[in-house]
Amino acid sequence: MNDKLYGKFLFNFLAKDQKNAEAVMEAGKGFVVPGITADKFNTVEEAAEKVKELKTVTNMVSIGLGGGGNTANWKKVLEIAAASNPGHINQPFETATYSKGYLDGNGTPKQLVNALIQPTGEVGKIKLANSGTILAVEEFMEVATGLGIESIKMMPVKGTQHLEELIYVTKVASKKGIRGFEPAGGISASNIKEIIQGVKDIDIEFFMPHIFGTTIDKESGETIPEKVQEILNEVEGL
């Protein structure tokens, strides 16, 4: 995995191409996992070629579901990963273990597969992204660790709207031995500092916010390096 800010924090930004990935990595001082989303590509082959292009400048690329965490894209993400060895993929909780097993059995080098859940508005409860089932966080983590889940993704956190829930889930994940936590949705330079401050004392291997909307140039589709730098500036020195 890439170098982490304070030994813990990584940031996931989209990258349009190799040049954009290089600029984003530089602006993020290397604490970046660049990514693509499956919904932006017409074919698995096209997406796989893009992953391979990005991997010329980084050892890990993240493949996202896209469409605001559209769980229907889980299989496309899996097929892209099998064809390109990205290093990190996004999955709904319900298919995360299957996807990991499929890739292991397919001979794909070890991938970090996260498991998507949703906030509920109530601290101590989470919702499964695919089925809508609501579970107590501790109950969910018992199942997740039993299934070998390594990282939990929570989306949409809507910036800091679900911050208390996010902090609580990260704490429980840490205690249960989950390696990472990945919040997404509405995160920007205006709220990243508050989010990072909320979890900086939690002993978890990595914490990786996914930051898309506010950093992307709507015309070119490229992630804007200056926006990445602005986010890093907010959290450095905490």
TORRO-528762 format. One record per residue: residue in three letters; x, y, z of N, C-alpha, C in turn. Coordinates in steps of 0.05 Angstrom, whole numbers, always signed. Layout:
<recs>
> residuo;n_c1;n_c2;n_c3;ca_c1;ca_c2;ca_c3;c_c1;c_c2;c_c3
> ALA;X;Y;Z;X;Y;Z;X;Y;Z;
...
</recs>
This chain:
<recs>
> residuo;n_c1;n_c2;n_c3;ca_c1;ca_c2;ca_c3;c_c1;c_c2;c_c3
> MET;+17;-24;+0;+0;+0;+0;+18;+25;+0;
> ASN;+7;+47;-11;+22;+72;-14;+30;+83;+14;
> ASP;+49;+101;+14;+56;+115;+39;+32;+130;+50;
> LYS;+30;+130;+77;+7;+142;+90;+15;+167;+106;
> LEU;-1;+188;+105;+3;+212;+121;+0;+204;+150;
> TYR;+19;+211;+167;+20;+204;+195;+18;+174;+199;
> GLY;+26;+159;+179;+25;+130;+182;-3;+118;+181;
> LYS;-23;+134;+174;-50;+125;+175;-67;+133;+151;
> PHE;-64;+158;+142;-84;+170;+123;-75;+168;+94;
> LEU;-94;+159;+77;-92;+159;+48;-116;+174;+37;
> PHE;-114;+182;+12;-137;+197;+0;-141;+186;-28;
> ASN;-166;+179;-34;-174;+167;-60;-186;+189;-77;
> PHE;-172;+195;-100;-182;+213;-120;-184;+199;-147;
> LEU;-202;+207;-163;-204;+196;-190;-182;+208;-208;
> ALA;-173;+192;-227;-153;+202;-246;-162;+195;-275;
> LYS;-162;+215;-292;-171;+211;-319;-152;+194;-336;
> ASP;-126;+199;-332;-106;+185;-347;-79;+186;-332;
> GLN;-58;+175;-345;-32;+174;-332;-22;+201;-323;
> LYS;-24;+221;-341;-15;+248;-335;-30;+260;-311;
> ASN;-56;+256;-310;-72;+267;-288;-65;+252;-262;
> ALA;-60;+226;-264;-53;+211;-240;-26;+221;-229;
> GLU;-7;+226;-246;+19;+236;-238;+16;+263;-223;
> ALA;-1;+281;-234;-5;+307;-223;-19;+305;-196;
> VAL;-38;+287;-194;-53;+283;-169;-35;+271;-147;
> MET;-19;+252;-155;-1;+239;-136;+19;+260;-125;
> GLU;+29;+277;-143;+48;+297;-135;+35;+318;-116;
> ALA;+11;+327;-123;-4;+346;-107;-11;+335;-80;
> GLY;-16;+308;-79;-23;+295;-54;+1;+284;-39;
> LYS;+25;+291;-48;+51;+284;-35;+54;+254;-32;
> GLY;+41;+239;-51;+44;+210;-50;+24;+196;-33;
> PHE;+8;+211;-17;-11;+198;+1;-38;+193;-13;
> VAL;-36;+184;-38;-60;+183;-55;-62;+155;-68;
> VAL;-86;+145;-69;-92;+121;-86;-111;+131;-108;
> PRO;-100;+134;-133;-117;+143;-155;-136;+121;-163;
> GLY;-159;+129;-175;-178;+109;-182;-195;+116;-206;
> ILE;-211;+96;-214;-231;+99;-235;-258;+89;-224;
> THR;-280;+95;-238;-305;+82;-230;-316;+66;-254;
> ALA;-327;+43;-248;-335;+24;-269;-356;+36;-288;
> ASP;-373;+53;-277;-395;+63;-293;-386;+82;-316;
> LYS;-361;+91;-316;-352;+110;-336;-341;+96;-361;
> PHE;-341;+69;-361;-330;+55;-384;-351;+37;-396;
> ASN;-350;+36;-423;-369;+20;-438;-363;-10;-436;
> THR;-338;-17;-434;-330;-45;-434;-310;-50;-411;
> VAL;-309;-75;-403;-290;-84;-383;-261;-80;-394;
> GLU;-258;-86;-419;-231;-85;-431;-221;-56;-431;
> GLU;-238;-37;-437;-230;-9;-437;-222;+0;-409;
> ALA;-237;-8;-390;-231;+0;-362;-205;-13;-353;
> ALA;-201;-39;-360;-177;-53;-352;-152;-40;-364;
> GLU;-154;-30;-389;-131;-16;-401;-125;+10;-386;
> LYS;-146;+23;-377;-142;+48;-362;-128;+42;-335;
> VAL;-136;+21;-322;-123;+13;-297;-93;+8;-302;
> LYS;-87;-7;-323;-59;-13;-329;-43;+13;-336;
> GLU;-57;+32;-349;-44;+57;-354;-37;+72;-328;
> LEU;-56;+73;-310;-51;+87;-285;-30;+72;-268;
> LYS;-28;+46;-271;-9;+31;-255;+20;+35;-264;
> THR;+24;+50;-285;+51;+57;-293;+62;+79;-275;
> VAL;+45;+92;-259;+55;+113;-241;+49;+108;-211;
> THR;+35;+86;-205;+28;+79;-178;+25;+49;-175;
> ASN;+30;+39;-151;+28;+9;-147;+0;+0;-140;
> MET;-19;+20;-135;-46;+12;-128;-66;+31;-141;
> VAL;-86;+20;-154;-108;+35;-166;-134;+25;-154;
> SER;-152;+43;-148;-178;+35;-137;-200;+35;-159;
> ILE;-215;+13;-160;-237;+12;-179;-263;+15;-163;
> GLY;-277;+37;-168;-302;+43;-154;-326;+33;-169;
> LEU;-348;+31;-154;-374;+23;-167;-385;+45;-185;
> GLY;-382;+70;-176;-393;+92;-191;-423;+95;-186;
> GLY;-434;+117;-197;-463;+122;-194;-471;+125;-165;
> GLY;-454;+138;-149;-461;+142;-121;-462;+116;-105;
> GLY;-444;+98;-112;-443;+72;-98;-464;+53;-108;
> ASN;-468;+52;-134;-488;+34;-146;-480;+5;-144;
> THR;-493;-10;-126;-484;-37;-121;-488;-56;-145;
> ALA;-505;-47;-164;-509;-64;-188;-484;-67;-205;
> ASN;-464;-49;-200;-439;-50;-215;-418;-69;-203;
> TRP;-425;-84;-183;-405;-100;-168;-391;-120;-187;
> LYS;-406;-133;-205;-394;-153;-222;-375;-141;-243;
> LYS;-383;-118;-253;-366;-104;-272;-339;-97;-259;
> VAL;-340;-87;-234;-316;-80;-219;-299;-105;-217;
> LEU;-311;-127;-210;-297;-152;-206;-283;-162;-232;
> GLU;-297;-159;-254;-286;-168;-280;-263;-150;-289;
> ILE;-266;-124;-283;-244;-105;-289;-219;-113;-273;
> ALA;-223;-118;-247;-201;-125;-229;-187;-151;-239;
> ALA;-203;-171;-246;-191;-196;-255;-174;-192;-280;
> ALA;-180;-172;-296;-166;-167;-321;-143;-147;-318;
> SER;-140;-135;-294;-121;-113;-292;-104;-111;-267;
> ASN;-110;-127;-246;-95;-126;-221;-92;-98;-209;
> PRO;-114;-85;-202;-112;-57;-193;-100;-54;-165;
> GLY;-106;-73;-147;-96;-72;-119;-118;-65;-99;
> HIS;-139;-51;-108;-161;-43;-90;-187;-42;-105;
> ILE;-208;-55;-95;-234;-53;-108;-256;-48;-87;
> ASN;-277;-35;-97;-300;-28;-80;-323;-48;-86;
> GLN;-335;-59;-65;-356;-78;-67;-377;-73;-46;
> PRO;-403;-79;-51;-422;-80;-29;-414;-102;-10;
> PHE;-422;-99;+15;-415;-119;+35;-423;-148;+26;
> GLU;-447;-150;+14;-457;-176;+7;-441;-191;-13;
> THR;-424;-177;-30;-408;-191;-50;-378;-189;-45;
> ALA;-370;-176;-24;-342;-171;-19;-326;-197;-15;
> THR;-336;-215;+1;-322;-241;+6;-321;-258;-19;
> TYR;-344;-259;-33;-344;-274;-59;-323;-263;-78;
> SER;-322;-236;-80;-303;-224;-99;-274;-230;-91;
> LYS;-268;-228;-66;-241;-234;-56;-234;-263;-63;
> GLY;-252;-282;-58;-248;-310;-63;-245;-315;-93;
> TYR;-261;-302;-109;-260;-305;-138;-233;-296;-149;
> LEU;-224;-273;-140;-198;-263;-149;-175;-280;-140;
> ASP;-176;-289;-115;-155;-308;-105;-155;-333;-121;
> GLY;-178;-344;-127;-180;-369;-142;-172;-365;-172;
> ASN;-175;-341;-181;-169;-335;-209;-139;-330;-214;
> GLY;-124;-330;-192;-95;-325;-195;-88;-296;-196;
> THR;-107;-278;-191;-101;-250;-190;-85;-244;-164;
> PRO;-64;-228;-166;-49;-221;-141;-68;-210;-120;
> LYS;-61;-213;-95;-78;-205;-73;-89;-177;-76;
> GLN;-115;-174;-73;-129;-149;-75;-140;-141;-48;
> LEU;-141;-114;-43;-155;-104;-20;-184;-98;-28;
> VAL;-202;-113;-17;-231;-110;-24;-246;-98;-1;
> ASN;-258;-74;-6;-274;-63;+16;-302;-72;+15;
> ALA;-317;-67;+36;-345;-75;+38;-362;-51;+44;
> LEU;-380;-44;+26;-396;-19;+28;-420;-23;+47;
> ILE;-422;-4;+65;-445;-1;+82;-455;+28;+81;
> GLN;-478;+33;+93;-489;+60;+93;-495;+69;+121;
> PRO;-494;+95;+126;-502;+105;+153;-532;+104;+155;
> THR;-542;+104;+180;-571;+103;+184;-582;+129;+196;
> GLY;-564;+146;+206;-573;+169;+221;-574;+164;+251;
> GLU;-567;+139;+259;-567;+132;+287;-539;+120;+294;
> VAL;-525;+132;+314;-499;+122;+322;-503;+93;+333;
> GLY;-486;+75;+324;-487;+47;+333;-502;+29;+315;
> LYS;-513;+40;+293;-528;+23;+273;-517;+29;+245;
> ILE;-516;+9;+229;-508;+12;+201;-529;-2;+183;
> LYS;-529;+6;+157;-547;-7;+138;-530;-20;+116;
> LEU;-538;-45;+109;-524;-58;+87;-533;-45;+61;
> ALA;-513;-39;+44;-519;-23;+20;-537;-37;+0;
> ASN;-535;-63;-2;-550;-78;-22;-578;-85;-13;
> SER;-580;-97;+11;-605;-108;+20;-621;-87;+37;
> GLY;-607;-67;+48;-621;-48;+65;-625;-57;+93;
> THR;-614;-81;+100;-616;-91;+127;-601;-73;+147;
> ILE;-614;-67;+169;-601;-51;+190;-591;-69;+212;
> LEU;-566;-64;+220;-553;-81;+241;-539;-63;+261;
> ALA;-536;-73;+286;-519;-60;+305;-491;-62;+296;
> VAL;-475;-41;+300;-447;-41;+290;-431;-64;+300;
> GLU;-434;-71;+326;-418;-93;+338;-426;-119;+325;
> GLU;-452;-123;+320;-462;-148;+307;-451;-150;+279;
> PHE;-452;-128;+265;-441;-127;+237;-411;-134;+237;
> MET;-396;-122;+255;-367;-126;+255;-360;-155;+261;
> GLU;-376;-168;+278;-371;-196;+284;-373;-213;+258;
> VAL;-394;-207;+243;-398;-221;+217;-375;-214;+198;
> ALA;-369;-188;+196;-348;-179;+177;-321;-191;+182;
> THR;-313;-192;+208;-287;-204;+214;-288;-234;+210;
> GLY;-310;-246;+215;-313;-275;+211;-310;-282;+181;
> LEU;-318;-264;+164;-317;-268;+135;-290;-259;+123;
> GLY;-273;-248;+140;-247;-239;+130;-247;-212;+116;
> ILE;-267;-196;+121;-268;-169;+109;-245;-153;+120;
> GLU;-230;-139;+103;-207;-124;+111;-212;-94;+114;
> SER;-231;-83;+99;-236;-54;+100;-266;-49;+97;
> ILE;-276;-29;+112;-304;-21;+111;-306;+6;+97;
> LYS;-324;+8;+77;-330;+34;+65;-357;+43;+73;
> MET;-360;+68;+82;-386;+79;+89;-393;+102;+70;
> MET;-416;+100;+58;-425;+119;+38;-455;+119;+37;
> PRO;-468;+143;+35;-457;+170;+34;-456;+182;+63;
> VAL;-432;+192;+70;-430;+204;+96;-438;+234;+96;
> LYS;-442;+244;+72;-452;+272;+68;-435;+292;+84;
> GLY;-409;+291;+78;-391;+309;+92;-389;+301;+121;
> THR;-397;+319;+139;-396;+314;+168;-424;+307;+180;
> GLN;-444;+304;+162;-471;+299;+172;-473;+273;+189;
> HIS;-457;+253;+181;-457;+228;+196;-430;+223;+211;
> LEU;-417;+245;+219;-391;+243;+231;-390;+226;+256;
> GLU;-410;+229;+274;-410;+213;+298;-412;+184;+292;
> GLU;-429;+177;+273;-431;+149;+265;-405;+138;+253;
> LEU;-393;+155;+236;-368;+147;+223;-346;+142;+244;
> ILE;-344;+159;+264;-324;+156;+285;-329;+130;+301;
> TYR;-355;+125;+307;-362;+102;+323;-355;+76;+308;
> VAL;-362;+75;+282;-357;+51;+266;-327;+47;+263;
> THR;-312;+68;+260;-283;+65;+258;-271;+54;+283;
> LYS;-281;+63;+306;-271;+53;+332;-276;+23;+335;
> VAL;-300;+15;+328;-307;-13;+331;-291;-30;+311;
> ALA;-288;-20;+287;-273;-34;+267;-244;-38;+276;
> SER;-233;-17;+288;-205;-19;+299;-203;-41;+320;
> LYS;-222;-41;+339;-222;-61;+360;-225;-89;+350;
> LYS;-239;-92;+328;-244;-119;+317;-222;-128;+298;
> GLY;-202;-111;+293;-180;-119;+276;-184;-114;+246;
> ILE;-205;-98;+239;-208;-90;+211;-185;-72;+203;
> ARG;-174;-76;+180;-150;-60;+172;-156;-31;+166;
> GLY;-179;-26;+152;-183;+1;+142;-212;+10;+143;
> PHE;-215;+37;+141;-242;+49;+139;-241;+70;+117;
> GLU;-262;+71;+101;-262;+88;+78;-289;+103;+76;
> PRO;-290;+129;+84;-315;+144;+82;-316;+157;+54;
> ALA;-341;+162;+45;-344;+175;+19;-371;+190;+18;
> GLY;-371;+211;+2;-396;+226;-2;-395;+253;+11;
> GLY;-393;+274;-5;-394;+301;+5;-369;+311;+20;
> ILE;-347;+296;+17;-322;+304;+31;-307;+324;+14;
> SER;-298;+345;+26;-284;+367;+12;-264;+381;+30;
> ALA;-251;+401;+19;-232;+417;+34;-245;+431;+58;
> SER;-271;+435;+56;-285;+450;+77;-291;+433;+102;
> ASN;-290;+406;+99;-296;+389;+122;-276;+367;+127;
> ILE;-255;+364;+110;-237;+342;+114;-222;+344;+140;
> LYS;-215;+368;+149;-200;+372;+174;-216;+361;+198;
> GLU;-242;+367;+198;-259;+357;+220;-261;+327;+220;
> ILE;-263;+315;+197;-265;+286;+195;-239;+273;+204;
> ILE;-216;+283;+195;-190;+272;+203;-185;+275;+233;
> GLN;-192;+298;+243;-189;+303;+272;-206;+283;+288;
> GLY;-229;+276;+278;-247;+258;+292;-237;+230;+295;
> VAL;-219;+221;+277;-209;+193;+278;-179;+191;+282;
> LYS;-165;+214;+285;-135;+213;+285;-124;+197;+308;
> ASP;-139;+194;+330;-128;+179;+353;-138;+150;+353;
> ILE;-152;+141;+333;-162;+114;+331;-140;+97;+318;
> ASP;-133;+74;+331;-111;+57;+322;-121;+38;+300;
> ILE;-122;+48;+275;-129;+32;+252;-108;+34;+231;
> GLU;-103;+13;+216;-81;+12;+197;-83;+34;+176;
> PHE;-106;+38;+165;-109;+60;+146;-138;+72;+146;
> PHE;-139;+97;+140;-165;+112;+138;-163;+127;+112;
> MET;-181;+120;+93;-179;+131;+66;-205;+144;+56;
> PRO;-208;+170;+60;-231;+184;+48;-230;+183;+18;
> HIS;-254;+179;+6;-257;+181;-23;-268;+209;-29;
> ILE;-253;+224;-45;-261;+252;-49;-262;+257;-79;
> PHE;-287;+259;-89;-290;+261;-118;-302;+288;-127;
> GLY;-327;+292;-122;-343;+314;-134;-330;+341;-134;
> THR;-320;+350;-111;-310;+377;-109;-282;+381;-121;
> THR;-270;+359;-129;-242;+361;-139;-240;+357;-169;
> ILE;-263;+352;-182;-262;+345;-211;-271;+368;-228;
> ASP;-255;+374;-249;-263;+394;-269;-285;+382;-286;
> LYS;-308;+395;-286;-332;+385;-299;-329;+383;-329;
> GLU;-312;+401;-341;-309;+401;-370;-289;+380;-379;
> SER;-266;+379;-366;-245;+360;-375;-248;+332;-363;
> GLY;-261;+330;-340;-263;+305;-326;-239;+298;-310;
> GLU;-219;+316;-309;-195;+311;-294;-198;+320;-265;
> THR;-184;+307;-247;-182;+316;-220;-162;+339;-219;
> ILE;-170;+361;-206;-154;+386;-206;-132;+384;-184;
> PRO;-107;+384;-192;-85;+381;-172;-86;+402;-150;
> GLU;-94;+426;-157;-95;+448;-137;-115;+442;-115;
> LYS;-137;+428;-123;-158;+420;-103;-147;+398;-85;
> VAL;-132;+380;-96;-119;+359;-80;-100;+372;-60;
> GLN;-84;+390;-70;-64;+404;-52;-79;+419;-30;
> GLU;-101;+431;-36;-117;+446;-16;-126;+427;+6;
> ILE;-134;+403;-1;-143;+384;+19;-120;+375;+36;
> LEU;-97;+369;+24;-73;+362;+40;-65;+384;+58;
> ASN;-66;+409;+49;-59;+431;+66;-76;+433;+91;
> GLU;-102;+425;+88;-121;+427;+110;-113;+408;+133;
> VAL;-102;+385;+125;-97;+364;+145;-68;+361;+155;
> GLU;-50;+374;+141;-22;+373;+150;-19;+390;+175;
> GLY;-3;+380;+193;+2;+395;+218;-18;+390;+240;
> LEU;-36;+371;+236;-56;+365;+257;-43;+351;+280;
</recs>
